[in-house]
């Protein structure tokens, strides 16, 4: 999974609407959103054929933080290895 490459040569962690990263050395992509009264986040890793989706009925919740912690559990990783 490659992030987009801006014309100025800088690196961007965002590619075609998905943010790229690694969790415990496993490549992952994610995307979040929301509107008044909701927060959402999805994280997937094609390499492990796994993912999580968080849908919250609050716009003050940390959907991406919860998704990351759940993702670590799904992958069997110690909590806190997300970069």
PDB file of N, CA, C and O in Angstrom:
ATOM      1  N   UNK A   1       0.843  -1.167   0.000  1.00  0.00           N
ATOM      2  CA  UNK A   1       0.000   0.000   0.000  1.00  0.00           C
ATOM      3  C   UNK A   1       0.888   1.229   0.000  1.00  0.00           C
ATOM      4  O   UNK A   1       1.682   1.428   0.919  1.00  0.00           O
ATOM      5  N   UNK A   2       0.758   2.037  -1.007  1.00  0.00           N
ATOM      6  CA  UNK A   2       1.580   3.230  -1.109  1.00  0.00           C
ATOM      7  C   UNK A   2       0.767   4.482  -0.851  1.00  0.00           C
ATOM      8  O   UNK A   2      -0.379   4.604  -1.283  1.00  0.00           O
ATOM      9  N   UNK A   3       1.377   5.397  -0.145  1.00  0.00           N
ATOM     10  CA  UNK A   3       0.768   6.711   0.044  1.00  0.00           C
ATOM     11  C   UNK A   3       0.972   7.515  -1.228  1.00  0.00           C
ATOM     12  O   UNK A   3       1.817   7.176  -2.056  1.00  0.00           O
ATOM     13  N   UNK A   4       0.200   8.574  -1.381  1.00  0.00           N
ATOM     14  CA  UNK A   4       0.397   9.424  -2.544  1.00  0.00           C
ATOM     15  C   UNK A   4       1.730  10.130  -2.429  1.00  0.00           C
ATOM     16  O   UNK A   4       2.243  10.330  -1.328  1.00  0.00           O
ATOM     17  N   UNK A   5       2.290  10.507  -3.562  1.00  0.00           N
ATOM     18  CA  UNK A   5       3.577  11.177  -3.584  1.00  0.00           C
ATOM     19  C   UNK A   5       3.386  12.567  -4.201  1.00  0.00           C
ATOM     20  O   UNK A   5       3.254  12.686  -5.419  1.00  0.00           O
ATOM     21  N   UNK A   6       3.371  13.621  -3.369  1.00  0.00           N
ATOM     22  CA  UNK A   6       3.210  14.980  -3.884  1.00  0.00           C
ATOM     23  C   UNK A   6       4.334  15.349  -4.851  1.00  0.00           C
ATOM     24  O   UNK A   6       5.433  14.801  -4.768  1.00  0.00           O
ATOM     25  N   UNK A   7       4.062  16.267  -5.756  1.00  0.00           N
ATOM     26  CA  UNK A   7       5.033  16.659  -6.785  1.00  0.00           C
ATOM     27  C   UNK A   7       6.287  17.306  -6.201  1.00  0.00           C
ATOM     28  O   UNK A   7       7.318  17.353  -6.872  1.00  0.00           O
ATOM     29  N   UNK A   8       6.220  17.810  -4.954  1.00  0.00           N
ATOM     30  CA  UNK A   8       7.407  18.423  -4.355  1.00  0.00           C
ATOM     31  C   UNK A   8       8.357  17.390  -3.749  1.00  0.00           C
ATOM     32  O   UNK A   8       9.394  17.754  -3.195  1.00  0.00           O
ATOM     33  N   UNK A   9       8.007  16.097  -3.851  1.00  0.00           N
ATOM     34  CA  UNK A   9       8.875  15.030  -3.356  1.00  0.00           C
ATOM     35  C   UNK A   9       8.683  14.678  -1.896  1.00  0.00           C
ATOM     36  O   UNK A   9       9.303  13.734  -1.406  1.00  0.00           O
ATOM     37  N   UNK A  10       7.837  15.418  -1.186  1.00  0.00           N
ATOM     38  CA  UNK A  10       7.601  15.113   0.227  1.00  0.00           C
ATOM     39  C   UNK A  10       6.769  13.830   0.351  1.00  0.00           C
ATOM     40  O   UNK A  10       6.131  13.399  -0.610  1.00  0.00           O
ATOM     41  N   UNK A  11       6.784  13.236   1.532  1.00  0.00           N
ATOM     42  CA  UNK A  11       6.010  12.022   1.773  1.00  0.00           C
ATOM     43  C   UNK A  11       4.719  12.381   2.490  1.00  0.00           C
ATOM     44  O   UNK A  11       4.710  13.201   3.407  1.00  0.00           O
ATOM     45  N   UNK A  12       3.646  11.766   2.066  1.00  0.00           N
ATOM     46  CA  UNK A  12       2.342  12.011   2.656  1.00  0.00           C
ATOM     47  C   UNK A  12       1.788  10.660   3.102  1.00  0.00           C
ATOM     48  O   UNK A  12       1.914   9.676   2.374  1.00  0.00           O
ATOM     49  N   UNK A  13       1.185  10.598   4.269  1.00  0.00           N
ATOM     50  CA  UNK A  13       0.613   9.354   4.774  1.00  0.00           C
ATOM     51  C   UNK A  13      -0.842   9.187   4.354  1.00  0.00           C
ATOM     52  O   UNK A  13      -1.584   8.431   4.982  1.00  0.00           O
ATOM     53  N   UNK A  14      -1.253   9.873   3.312  1.00  0.00           N
ATOM     54  CA  UNK A  14      -2.635   9.848   2.879  1.00  0.00           C
ATOM     55  C   UNK A  14      -2.661   9.468   1.408  1.00  0.00           C
ATOM     56  O   UNK A  14      -1.966  10.089   0.605  1.00  0.00           O
ATOM     57  N   UNK A  15      -3.447   8.464   1.035  1.00  0.00           N
ATOM     58  CA  UNK A  15      -3.506   8.037  -0.345  1.00  0.00           C
ATOM     59  C   UNK A  15      -4.916   7.697  -0.774  1.00  0.00           C
ATOM     60  O   UNK A  15      -5.510   6.755  -0.247  1.00  0.00           O
ATOM     61  N   UNK A  16      -5.462   8.439  -1.714  1.00  0.00           N
ATOM     62  CA  UNK A  16      -6.783   8.173  -2.274  1.00  0.00           C
ATOM     63  C   UNK A  16      -7.864   8.007  -1.205  1.00  0.00           C
ATOM     64  O   UNK A  16      -8.695   7.103  -1.289  1.00  0.00           O
ATOM     65  N   UNK A  17      -7.846   8.876  -0.210  1.00  0.00           N
ATOM     66  CA  UNK A  17      -8.871   8.859   0.834  1.00  0.00           C
ATOM     67  C   UNK A  17      -8.551   7.970   2.017  1.00  0.00           C
ATOM     68  O   UNK A  17      -9.297   7.970   2.996  1.00  0.00           O
ATOM     69  N   UNK A  18      -7.484   7.222   1.963  1.00  0.00           N
ATOM     70  CA  UNK A  18      -7.087   6.313   3.042  1.00  0.00           C
ATOM     71  C   UNK A  18      -5.759   6.765   3.634  1.00  0.00           C
ATOM     72  O   UNK A  18      -4.831   7.106   2.901  1.00  0.00           O
ATOM     73  N   UNK A  19      -5.668   6.768   4.959  1.00  0.00           N
ATOM     74  CA  UNK A  19      -4.407   7.057   5.623  1.00  0.00           C
ATOM     75  C   UNK A  19      -3.647   5.746   5.768  1.00  0.00           C
ATOM     76  O   UNK A  19      -4.229   4.730   6.150  1.00  0.00           O
ATOM     77  N   UNK A  20      -2.357   5.759   5.465  1.00  0.00           N
ATOM     78  CA  UNK A  20      -1.551   4.548   5.552  1.00  0.00           C
ATOM     79  C   UNK A  20      -0.704   4.565   6.813  1.00  0.00           C
ATOM     80  O   UNK A  20      -0.404   5.633   7.346  1.00  0.00           O
ATOM     81  N   UNK A  21      -0.319   3.395   7.290  1.00  0.00           N
ATOM     82  CA  UNK A  21       0.529   3.291   8.464  1.00  0.00           C
ATOM     83  C   UNK A  21       0.882   1.847   8.747  1.00  0.00           C
ATOM     84  O   UNK A  21       0.634   0.964   7.926  1.00  0.00           O
ATOM     85  N   UNK A  22       1.458   1.611   9.906  1.00  0.00           N
ATOM     86  CA  UNK A  22       1.762   0.251  10.347  1.00  0.00           C
ATOM     87  C   UNK A  22       1.322   0.095  11.790  1.00  0.00           C
ATOM     88  O   UNK A  22       1.363   1.041  12.576  1.00  0.00           O
ATOM     89  N   UNK A  23       0.909  -1.087  12.116  1.00  0.00           N
ATOM     90  CA  UNK A  23       0.571  -1.456  13.484  1.00  0.00           C
ATOM     91  C   UNK A  23       1.343  -2.735  13.775  1.00  0.00           C
ATOM     92  O   UNK A  23       1.081  -3.774  13.169  1.00  0.00           O
ATOM     93  N   UNK A  24       2.285  -2.661  14.693  1.00  0.00           N
ATOM     94  CA  UNK A  24       3.089  -3.828  15.022  1.00  0.00           C
ATOM     95  C   UNK A  24       3.816  -4.406  13.823  1.00  0.00           C
ATOM     96  O   UNK A  24       4.011  -5.619  13.741  1.00  0.00           O
ATOM     97  N   UNK A  25       4.222  -3.541  12.884  1.00  0.00           N
ATOM     98  CA  UNK A  25       4.934  -3.986  11.695  1.00  0.00           C
ATOM     99  C   UNK A  25       4.027  -4.478  10.572  1.00  0.00           C
ATOM    100  O   UNK A  25       4.518  -4.894   9.522  1.00  0.00           O
ATOM    101  N   UNK A  26       2.727  -4.439  10.776  1.00  0.00           N
ATOM    102  CA  UNK A  26       1.762  -4.877   9.768  1.00  0.00           C
ATOM    103  C   UNK A  26       1.213  -3.645   9.053  1.00  0.00           C
ATOM    104  O   UNK A  26       0.701  -2.733   9.701  1.00  0.00           O
ATOM    105  N   UNK A  27       1.315  -3.609   7.712  1.00  0.00           N
ATOM    106  CA  UNK A  27       0.796  -2.479   6.943  1.00  0.00           C
ATOM    107  C   UNK A  27      -0.719  -2.415   7.083  1.00  0.00           C
ATOM    108  O   UNK A  27      -1.409  -3.431   7.003  1.00  0.00           O
ATOM    109  N   UNK A  28      -1.226  -1.193   7.296  1.00  0.00           N
ATOM    110  CA  UNK A  28      -2.671  -1.004   7.432  1.00  0.00           C
ATOM    111  C   UNK A  28      -3.091   0.293   6.783  1.00  0.00           C
ATOM    112  O   UNK A  28      -2.282   1.195   6.568  1.00  0.00           O
ATOM    113  N   UNK A  29      -4.372   0.371   6.476  1.00  0.00           N
ATOM    114  CA  UNK A  29      -4.974   1.602   5.965  1.00  0.00           C
ATOM    115  C   UNK A  29      -6.216   1.890   6.784  1.00  0.00           C
ATOM    116  O   UNK A  29      -6.854   0.974   7.304  1.00  0.00           O
ATOM    117  N   UNK A  30      -6.561   3.169   6.900  1.00  0.00           N
ATOM    118  CA  UNK A  30      -7.736   3.536   7.671  1.00  0.00           C
ATOM    119  C   UNK A  30      -8.378   4.800   7.132  1.00  0.00           C
ATOM    120  O   UNK A  30      -7.778   5.561   6.372  1.00  0.00           O
ATOM    121  N   UNK A  31      -9.607   4.994   7.546  1.00  0.00           N
ATOM    122  CA  UNK A  31     -10.332   6.197   7.155  1.00  0.00           C
ATOM    123  C   UNK A  31     -11.393   6.478   8.207  1.00  0.00           C
ATOM    124  O   UNK A  31     -12.066   5.569   8.692  1.00  0.00           O
ATOM    125  N   UNK A  32     -11.529   7.738   8.545  1.00  0.00           N
ATOM    126  CA  UNK A  32     -12.519   8.112   9.541  1.00  0.00           C
ATOM    127  C   UNK A  32     -13.406   9.230   9.046  1.00  0.00           C
ATOM    128  O   UNK A  32     -13.135   9.866   8.028  1.00  0.00           O
ATOM    129  N   UNK A  33     -14.460   9.450   9.783  1.00  0.00           N
ATOM    130  CA  UNK A  33     -15.367  10.523   9.427  1.00  0.00           C
ATOM    131  C   UNK A  33     -16.411  10.714  10.496  1.00  0.00           C
ATOM    132  O   UNK A  33     -16.283  10.209  11.611  1.00  0.00           O
ATOM    133  N   UNK A  34     -17.423  11.429  10.153  1.00  0.00           N
ATOM    134  CA  UNK A  34     -18.509  11.661  11.080  1.00  0.00           C
ATOM    135  C   UNK A  34     -19.277  12.898  10.688  1.00  0.00           C
ATOM    136  O   UNK A  34     -18.940  13.604   9.738  1.00  0.00           O
ATOM    137  N   UNK A  35     -20.289  13.128  11.429  1.00  0.00           N
ATOM    138  CA  UNK A  35     -21.095  14.331  11.290  1.00  0.00           C
ATOM    139  C   UNK A  35     -21.697  14.600  12.649  1.00  0.00           C
ATOM    140  O   UNK A  35     -21.383  13.899  13.611  1.00  0.00           O
ATOM    141  N   UNK A  36     -22.541  15.584  12.750  1.00  0.00           N
ATOM    142  CA  UNK A  36     -23.107  15.933  14.044  1.00  0.00           C
ATOM    143  C   UNK A  36     -23.734  14.704  14.695  1.00  0.00           C
ATOM    144  O   UNK A  36     -24.672  14.110  14.165  1.00  0.00           O
ATOM    145  N   UNK A  37     -23.193  14.336  15.861  1.00  0.00           N
ATOM    146  CA  UNK A  37     -23.734  13.215  16.616  1.00  0.00           C
ATOM    147  C   UNK A  37     -23.146  11.858  16.288  1.00  0.00           C
ATOM    148  O   UNK A  37     -23.586  10.857  16.853  1.00  0.00           O
ATOM    149  N   UNK A  38     -22.155  11.782  15.385  1.00  0.00           N
ATOM    150  CA  UNK A  38     -21.559  10.486  15.041  1.00  0.00           C
ATOM    151  C   UNK A  38     -20.052  10.602  14.843  1.00  0.00           C
ATOM    152  O   UNK A  38     -19.538  11.667  14.500  1.00  0.00           O
ATOM    153  N   UNK A  39     -19.356   9.494  15.064  1.00  0.00           N
ATOM    154  CA  UNK A  39     -17.927   9.359  14.773  1.00  0.00           C
ATOM    155  C   UNK A  39     -17.713   7.969  14.208  1.00  0.00           C
ATOM    156  O   UNK A  39     -18.310   7.003  14.684  1.00  0.00           O
ATOM    157  N   UNK A  40     -16.856   7.860  13.187  1.00  0.00           N
ATOM    158  CA  UNK A  40     -16.623   6.557  12.558  1.00  0.00           C
ATOM    159  C   UNK A  40     -15.150   6.367  12.242  1.00  0.00           C
ATOM    160  O   UNK A  40     -14.414   7.340  12.080  1.00  0.00           O
ATOM    161  N   UNK A  41     -14.720   5.122  12.154  1.00  0.00           N
ATOM    162  CA  UNK A  41     -13.369   4.802  11.696  1.00  0.00           C
ATOM    163  C   UNK A  41     -13.329   3.352  11.236  1.00  0.00           C
ATOM    164  O   UNK A  41     -13.960   2.481  11.835  1.00  0.00           O
ATOM    165  N   UNK A  42     -12.576   3.100  10.158  1.00  0.00           N
ATOM    166  CA  UNK A  42     -12.347   1.750   9.656  1.00  0.00           C
ATOM    167  C   UNK A  42     -10.843   1.567   9.497  1.00  0.00           C
ATOM    168  O   UNK A  42     -10.149   2.466   9.023  1.00  0.00           O
ATOM    169  N   UNK A  43     -10.344   0.402   9.895  1.00  0.00           N
ATOM    170  CA  UNK A  43      -8.936   0.030   9.699  1.00  0.00           C
ATOM    171  C   UNK A  43      -8.913  -1.371   9.116  1.00  0.00           C
ATOM    172  O   UNK A  43      -9.610  -2.265   9.596  1.00  0.00           O
ATOM    173  N   UNK A  44      -8.097  -1.559   8.066  1.00  0.00           N
ATOM    174  CA  UNK A  44      -7.967  -2.887   7.469  1.00  0.00           C
ATOM    175  C   UNK A  44      -6.501  -3.181   7.160  1.00  0.00           C
ATOM    176  O   UNK A  44      -5.694  -2.271   6.972  1.00  0.00           O
ATOM    177  N   UNK A  45      -6.182  -4.458   7.114  1.00  0.00           N
ATOM    178  CA  UNK A  45      -4.882  -4.917   6.668  1.00  0.00           C
ATOM    179  C   UNK A  45      -5.100  -6.054   5.675  1.00  0.00           C
ATOM    180  O   UNK A  45      -5.397  -7.179   6.078  1.00  0.00           O
ATOM    181  N   UNK A  46      -4.958  -5.771   4.390  1.00  0.00           N
ATOM    182  CA  UNK A  46      -5.117  -6.829   3.395  1.00  0.00           C
ATOM    183  C   UNK A  46      -4.143  -7.994   3.627  1.00  0.00           C
ATOM    184  O   UNK A  46      -4.478  -9.153   3.379  1.00  0.00           O
ATOM    185  N   UNK A  47      -2.938  -7.672   4.104  1.00  0.00           N
ATOM    186  CA  UNK A  47      -1.916  -8.697   4.361  1.00  0.00           C
ATOM    187  C   UNK A  47      -2.424  -9.784   5.319  1.00  0.00           C
ATOM    188  O   UNK A  47      -2.135 -10.965   5.128  1.00  0.00           O
ATOM    189  N   UNK A  48      -3.171  -9.388   6.335  1.00  0.00           N
ATOM    190  CA  UNK A  48      -3.691 -10.332   7.335  1.00  0.00           C
ATOM    191  C   UNK A  48      -5.176 -10.648   7.131  1.00  0.00           C
ATOM    192  O   UNK A  48      -5.756 -11.430   7.885  1.00  0.00           O
ATOM    193  N   UNK A  49      -5.786 -10.040   6.114  1.00  0.00           N
ATOM    194  CA  UNK A  49      -7.215 -10.214   5.846  1.00  0.00           C
ATOM    195  C   UNK A  49      -8.048  -9.984   7.109  1.00  0.00           C
ATOM    196  O   UNK A  49      -8.892 -10.798   7.482  1.00  0.00           O
ATOM    197  N   UNK A  50      -7.777  -8.842   7.752  1.00  0.00           N
ATOM    198  CA  UNK A  50      -8.465  -8.499   8.997  1.00  0.00           C
ATOM    199  C   UNK A  50      -8.795  -7.013   8.995  1.00  0.00           C
ATOM    200  O   UNK A  50      -8.199  -6.226   8.260  1.00  0.00           O
ATOM    201  N   UNK A  51      -9.749  -6.652   9.828  1.00  0.00           N
ATOM    202  CA  UNK A  51     -10.102  -5.248   9.944  1.00  0.00           C
ATOM    203  C   UNK A  51     -11.093  -5.015  11.062  1.00  0.00           C
ATOM    204  O   UNK A  51     -11.652  -5.955  11.628  1.00  0.00           O
ATOM    205  N   UNK A  52     -11.301  -3.747  11.372  1.00  0.00           N
ATOM    206  CA  UNK A  52     -12.296  -3.345  12.372  1.00  0.00           C
ATOM    207  C   UNK A  52     -13.037  -2.106  11.861  1.00  0.00           C
ATOM    208  O   UNK A  52     -12.496  -1.294  11.111  1.00  0.00           O
ATOM    209  N   UNK A  53     -14.279  -1.997  12.291  1.00  0.00           N
ATOM    210  CA  UNK A  53     -15.102  -0.824  11.986  1.00  0.00           C
ATOM    211  C   UNK A  53     -15.693  -0.339  13.301  1.00  0.00           C
ATOM    212  O   UNK A  53     -16.242  -1.128  14.070  1.00  0.00           O
ATOM    213  N   UNK A  54     -15.580   0.955  13.556  1.00  0.00           N
ATOM    214  CA  UNK A  54     -16.139   1.558  14.760  1.00  0.00           C
ATOM    215  C   UNK A  54     -17.170   2.606  14.333  1.00  0.00           C
ATOM    216  O   UNK A  54     -16.870   3.511  13.553  1.00  0.00           O
ATOM    217  N   UNK A  55     -18.377   2.466  14.855  1.00  0.00           N
ATOM    218  CA  UNK A  55     -19.457   3.422  14.619  1.00  0.00           C
ATOM    219  C   UNK A  55     -19.959   3.869  15.984  1.00  0.00           C
ATOM    220  O   UNK A  55     -20.414   3.042  16.773  1.00  0.00           O
ATOM    221  N   UNK A  56     -19.882   5.164  16.273  1.00  0.00           N
ATOM    222  CA  UNK A  56     -20.236   5.683  17.596  1.00  0.00           C
ATOM    223  C   UNK A  56     -21.299   6.773  17.449  1.00  0.00           C
ATOM    224  O   UNK A  56     -21.204   7.633  16.573  1.00  0.00           O
ATOM    225  N   UNK A  57     -22.295   6.726  18.302  1.00  0.00           N
ATOM    226  CA  UNK A  57     -23.352   7.739  18.309  1.00  0.00           C
ATOM    227  C   UNK A  57     -22.952   8.938  19.163  1.00  0.00           C
ATOM    228  O   UNK A  57     -23.682   9.334  20.073  1.00  0.00           O
ATOM    229  N   UNK A  58     -21.796   9.509  18.866  1.00  0.00           N
ATOM    230  CA  UNK A  58     -21.312  10.704  19.556  1.00  0.00           C
ATOM    231  C   UNK A  58     -20.241  11.345  18.688  1.00  0.00           C
ATOM    232  O   UNK A  58     -19.414  10.642  18.106  1.00  0.00           O
ATOM    233  N   UNK A  59     -20.246  12.660  18.594  1.00  0.00           N
ATOM    234  CA  UNK A  59     -19.194  13.325  17.842  1.00  0.00           C
ATOM    235  C   UNK A  59     -18.035  13.758  18.745  1.00  0.00           C
ATOM    236  O   UNK A  59     -17.088  14.387  18.273  1.00  0.00           O
ATOM    237  N   UNK A  60     -18.103  13.427  20.034  1.00  0.00           N
ATOM    238  CA  UNK A  60     -17.028  13.742  20.972  1.00  0.00           C
ATOM    239  C   UNK A  60     -16.192  12.519  21.331  1.00  0.00           C
ATOM    240  O   UNK A  60     -15.376  12.588  22.250  1.00  0.00           O
ATOM    241  N   UNK A  61     -16.374  11.407  20.634  1.00  0.00           N
ATOM    242  CA  UNK A  61     -15.668  10.166  20.939  1.00  0.00           C
ATOM    243  C   UNK A  61     -14.425  10.020  20.060  1.00  0.00           C
ATOM    244  O   UNK A  61     -14.362  10.576  18.964  1.00  0.00           O
ATOM    245  N   UNK A  62     -13.451   9.277  20.546  1.00  0.00           N
ATOM    246  CA  UNK A  62     -12.210   9.017  19.812  1.00  0.00           C
ATOM    247  C   UNK A  62     -12.350   7.706  19.033  1.00  0.00           C
ATOM    248  O   UNK A  62     -11.836   6.671  19.456  1.00  0.00           O
ATOM    249  N   UNK A  63     -13.041   7.755  17.904  1.00  0.00           N
ATOM    250  CA  UNK A  63     -13.288   6.551  17.103  1.00  0.00           C
ATOM    251  C   UNK A  63     -11.983   5.954  16.587  1.00  0.00           C
ATOM    252  O   UNK A  63     -11.836   4.731  16.575  1.00  0.00           O
ATOM    253  N   UNK A  64     -11.027   6.789  16.159  1.00  0.00           N
ATOM    254  CA  UNK A  64      -9.766   6.248  15.637  1.00  0.00           C
ATOM    255  C   UNK A  64      -8.948   5.591  16.742  1.00  0.00           C
ATOM    256  O   UNK A  64      -8.314   4.563  16.503  1.00  0.00           O
ATOM    257  N   UNK A  65      -8.947   6.160  17.945  1.00  0.00           N
ATOM    258  CA  UNK A  65      -8.227   5.546  19.063  1.00  0.00           C
ATOM    259  C   UNK A  65      -8.811   4.203  19.444  1.00  0.00           C
ATOM    260  O   UNK A  65      -8.074   3.248  19.690  1.00  0.00           O
ATOM    261  N   UNK A  66     -10.152   4.124  19.496  1.00  0.00           N
ATOM    262  CA  UNK A  66     -10.803   2.857  19.801  1.00  0.00           C
ATOM    263  C   UNK A  66     -10.536   1.841  18.701  1.00  0.00           C
ATOM    264  O   UNK A  66     -10.265   0.674  18.984  1.00  0.00           O
ATOM    265  N   UNK A  67     -10.610   2.279  17.441  1.00  0.00           N
ATOM    266  CA  UNK A  67     -10.337   1.368  16.315  1.00  0.00           C
ATOM    267  C   UNK A  67      -8.919   0.819  16.395  1.00  0.00           C
ATOM    268  O   UNK A  67      -8.696  -0.367  16.150  1.00  0.00           O
ATOM    269  N   UNK A  68      -7.960   1.673  16.735  1.00  0.00           N
ATOM    270  CA  UNK A  68      -6.566   1.229  16.845  1.00  0.00           C
ATOM    271  C   UNK A  68      -6.410   0.171  17.932  1.00  0.00           C
ATOM    272  O   UNK A  68      -5.754  -0.848  17.718  1.00  0.00           O
ATOM    273  N   UNK A  69      -7.011   0.409  19.095  1.00  0.00           N
ATOM    274  CA  UNK A  69      -6.899  -0.572  20.186  1.00  0.00           C
ATOM    275  C   UNK A  69      -7.569  -1.898  19.807  1.00  0.00           C
ATOM    276  O   UNK A  69      -7.027  -2.966  20.086  1.00  0.00           O
ATOM    277  N   UNK A  70      -8.727  -1.834  19.181  1.00  0.00           N
ATOM    278  CA  UNK A  70      -9.402  -3.059  18.744  1.00  0.00           C
ATOM    279  C   UNK A  70      -8.597  -3.775  17.670  1.00  0.00           C
ATOM    280  O   UNK A  70      -8.523  -5.004  17.665  1.00  0.00           O
ATOM    281  N   UNK A  71      -7.998  -3.019  16.764  1.00  0.00           N
ATOM    282  CA  UNK A  71      -7.178  -3.579  15.689  1.00  0.00           C
ATOM    283  C   UNK A  71      -5.995  -4.344  16.268  1.00  0.00           C
ATOM    284  O   UNK A  71      -5.669  -5.436  15.802  1.00  0.00           O
ATOM    285  N   UNK A  72      -5.353  -3.771  17.281  1.00  0.00           N
ATOM    286  CA  UNK A  72      -4.236  -4.453  17.940  1.00  0.00           C
ATOM    287  C   UNK A  72      -4.699  -5.765  18.567  1.00  0.00           C
ATOM    288  O   UNK A  72      -3.983  -6.765  18.510  1.00  0.00           O
ATOM    289  N   UNK A  73      -5.874  -5.767  19.155  1.00  0.00           N
ATOM    290  CA  UNK A  73      -6.423  -6.995  19.744  1.00  0.00           C
ATOM    291  C   UNK A  73      -6.687  -8.035  18.660  1.00  0.00           C
ATOM    292  O   UNK A  73      -6.329  -9.202  18.819  1.00  0.00           O
ATOM    293  N   UNK A  74      -7.311  -7.618  17.559  1.00  0.00           N
ATOM    294  CA  UNK A  74      -7.606  -8.530  16.448  1.00  0.00           C
ATOM    295  C   UNK A  74      -6.320  -9.146  15.895  1.00  0.00           C
ATOM    296  O   UNK A  74      -6.294 -10.325  15.540  1.00  0.00           O
ATOM    297  N   UNK A  75      -5.243  -8.337  15.823  1.00  0.00           N
ATOM    298  CA  UNK A  75      -3.970  -8.837  15.300  1.00  0.00           C
ATOM    299  C   UNK A  75      -3.156  -9.591  16.344  1.00  0.00           C
ATOM    300  O   UNK A  75      -2.112 -10.155  16.016  1.00  0.00           O
ATOM    301  N   UNK A  76      -3.612  -9.613  17.596  1.00  0.00           N
ATOM    302  CA  UNK A  76      -2.886 -10.301  18.658  1.00  0.00           C
ATOM    303  C   UNK A  76      -1.622  -9.579  19.083  1.00  0.00           C
ATOM    304  O   UNK A  76      -0.652 -10.211  19.499  1.00  0.00           O
ATOM    305  N   UNK A  77      -1.629  -8.247  18.981  1.00  0.00           N
ATOM    306  CA  UNK A  77      -0.448  -7.440  19.329  1.00  0.00           C
ATOM    307  C   UNK A  77      -0.623  -6.805  20.695  1.00  0.00           C
ATOM    308  O   UNK A  77      -1.747  -6.598  21.151  1.00  0.00           O
ATOM    309  N   UNK A  78       0.501  -6.493  21.355  1.00  0.00           N
ATOM    310  CA  UNK A  78       0.402  -5.721  22.591  1.00  0.00           C
ATOM    311  C   UNK A  78      -0.160  -4.334  22.268  1.00  0.00           C
ATOM    312  O   UNK A  78       0.192  -3.754  21.241  1.00  0.00           O
ATOM    313  N   UNK A  79      -1.004  -3.810  23.105  1.00  0.00           N
ATOM    314  CA  UNK A  79      -1.598  -2.492  22.876  1.00  0.00           C
ATOM    315  C   UNK A  79      -0.515  -1.423  22.913  1.00  0.00           C
ATOM    316  O   UNK A  79       0.349  -1.446  23.789  1.00  0.00           O
ATOM    317  N   UNK A  80      -0.556  -0.490  21.973  1.00  0.00           N
ATOM    318  CA  UNK A  80       0.378   0.647  21.988  1.00  0.00           C
ATOM    319  C   UNK A  80       1.469   0.605  20.951  1.00  0.00           C
ATOM    320  O   UNK A  80       2.393   1.415  21.027  1.00  0.00           O
ATOM    321  N   UNK A  81       1.418  -0.314  19.960  1.00  0.00           N
ATOM    322  CA  UNK A  81       2.475  -0.390  18.964  1.00  0.00           C
ATOM    323  C   UNK A  81       2.128   0.342  17.672  1.00  0.00           C
ATOM    324  O   UNK A  81       2.869   0.223  16.697  1.00  0.00           O
ATOM    325  N   UNK A  82       1.031   1.094  17.629  1.00  0.00           N
ATOM    326  CA  UNK A  82       0.634   1.797  16.411  1.00  0.00           C
ATOM    327  C   UNK A  82       1.553   2.987  16.163  1.00  0.00           C
ATOM    328  O   UNK A  82       1.866   3.737  17.087  1.00  0.00           O
ATOM    329  N   UNK A  83       1.985   3.160  14.909  1.00  0.00           N
ATOM    330  CA  UNK A  83       2.852   4.298  14.532  1.00  0.00           C
ATOM    331  C   UNK A  83       2.141   5.124  13.498  1.00  0.00           C
ATOM    332  O   UNK A  83       2.679   6.130  13.035  1.00  0.00           O
TER     333      UNK A  83
END
